[in-house]
Amino acid sequence: MGIKGTGMAALVEIFFDAGAAITGSDVSERFYTDEILESLKIKALPFSESNITKDINLVVYSSAYKLDQNPDLVAAQRLGLPCALYTEALGAYSERAFSAGVCGVHGKTSTTGIAGTILSELDLNAQVLAGSVINSFGKKCVYTSPAATACKAGKAATENESKAKKAAQKFFVAETCEYQRHFMSFCPRAILLTSVESDHQDYYPTFADIQAAFVDYICKLPQGGTLVYCADDAGAVETVQIALKKRSDIRTVPYGTKAEGPWRLEWREVKEQKNNFWTQALGEAFLRVPGKHEVLDACGAAALCACLLREAGKNPSDYIEQIKRGLEKFSGGKRRSEVTGRAKNSFGDDIVFVDDYGHHPTAVKTTLAGFRDFYSGKKIIVDFMSHTYSRTQALLKEFAASFDSADTVILNKIYSSARENPADFSITGKTLADEAAKFHKDVHYKEDFDQAASFGAELLSKKAGAEFPNGYLFVTMGAGDNWKVAQKIMAAGFLEGEK
């Protein structure tokens, strides 16, 4: 119920692979997850009481819908069918394996996607669930290793009981979300923590509130459980210190430029659209996606995979080349620095269109800085749509100061959430534009997408100039649907070779 949600579609992939018979319902609007469902021959039905029959074993539903309001859920309650939130169903599934939860305010999806791509090079019985479509997963949200398929078919090695047990051990890596403490339903044996910052102010009014949730999640680890964390993120470091005072038995694995040990990171140059870096464990390695934040995510993902190898009784040092191949293979995912089109204007300037989900000031700032390095010589135009009134109001100055790596900033109206009433807030997209203009010399407010697309097309039709020999990078950014701005520009017909 709510089957088109990204997390829900991923859960469908997992349950379908396990042999479940699945039906589902959702709104009629088409989402990119429709392609995933169609590949499994599942059609999302309109919400209706008639979708619910007595032979259903379990109703899994999205938190966006209420048990006493949605017709499917009302019918399920009337029939006495067991109902589980998506997070509860995911948590129950996580009990069946050695599960690792990837969490943090930023970088969860990329880190999970990178971990899954590395695992695709390793001989482990592994399954990975990411919060978006990952290119290297075959443009799905879930990766299942051949070893997992072999074990499922009963083909695991059986030389002796110990080896058979190791071969059959299943590893499950999943993106786990902090909002409304959803990750507390997950059953982690290991945790990867990317970052802790103030966010979701409608649920966590203060930093202390959201930090307490992460501490409680870390404390769900079993005796001697493993915590991989980013030593470059001050909030993560402080959170880990608090958790260790409660649970000194937890084994910690820091990564990043401020880490000590095998996952200490050193930046190398960005060359030919490759992020080159070095770690003590891997030596020289590279990533094909932009941004130092993505390199940090890659470092954390590699550290987690090394922990899983060790848990499986294998020596991570024997798998260095495989880990590096996995890093090289990762090419991003849906709405994560995703190249959505390429074109030229009448002057022959190259134009690259990129879409990104960044919706927190830190993510906006670091992602744009990454684009500046990765797409050197290009004029960067960003169209940003802020998501939730509460977040925009709480972090107004941080948002306003986050666009310094862009040459031109276009801001849209605020993309609201079903969990808040816009009438309760005085802030608007124009408020953010006025504040951003104090930090940036070229800010424009275009409330709707037609206005933004018309203005963007006007900018892109001009010669980029000698300062930008490599043309333009047009970025749509945010958790809203302003990716439509780039689509409208590409559909306008004045560009050549658009995708």
Disulfide bonds with the S-S distance in Angstrom:
none
